[in-house]
Amino acid sequence: MPGNAAVEAAITRFGFYPLAPRAPRPTPDALRQQAAQAGVTLPEAFITFSAEHGAGAFEQRVSIGLPAGCPLGPVFIVDILYAVGAPEDWDALALRDDTYDGRLPLAALPIATDAGGSLLLMAPEDGAIYAWDHEHLELDDTAVDRMVADLLADGVPVGEHDIDQLVLMWEERHPGQVANPTGHGNLYPVAESYEALFGGMRMAKN
């Protein structure tokens, strides 16, 4: 049976459309091979979505709930859904290894973005989905200055890295000082799987 029921239901309900409708889509086997070459194993639901639909967006304004107290607010508004094997600007593996190289925790893949640049990430090892706040709203200027000072003391050339890389390096050196249960201050659990992500999607309130 093609696809997954929760994924296909959301695609139909919210009016999904591909961003590159004429772009060729690799077969599932080709996508599995591409993932293996990148050193990851992808959930079958994500492979199926990528092969059948490719990267795209929704005609409707779609949200997914965030944990209580998340600095991003109560919901994440989905702007673009990425896929494996899509044109480079929307290819989850290409984005991870290029645009977001050294910036994302858990060796995670970006699978969606909101309009402001925050992401939904998939952890390849278990398929869990997280929201990643690219603005690091959990940090104030004092906290960032302290992190930079700590990294300088460790000999890190901080001027060669952006804020995401610096925060991630600091967290990896000081895991006991990260209060967020995910182990990363700007990472918030959203869904246990790709299917659960789509099953939790709702029409966003204006």
ABEGO torsion letter per residue (X at the ends): XBEBAAAAAAAAAAGBBBABAABBBBBAAAAAAAAAAAGBBBBAAAAAAAAAAEBBBBABBBBBBBBBGBAAEABBBBABBBBBGBBAAABAAAAAABAABGABBGGBBBABBBAAGBBBBBBAAAGBBBBBBAAGAABBAAAAAAAAAAAAAAGBBAAABBAAAAAAAAAAABAAABABAAGBAABBBABABAAAAAAABBBBBX
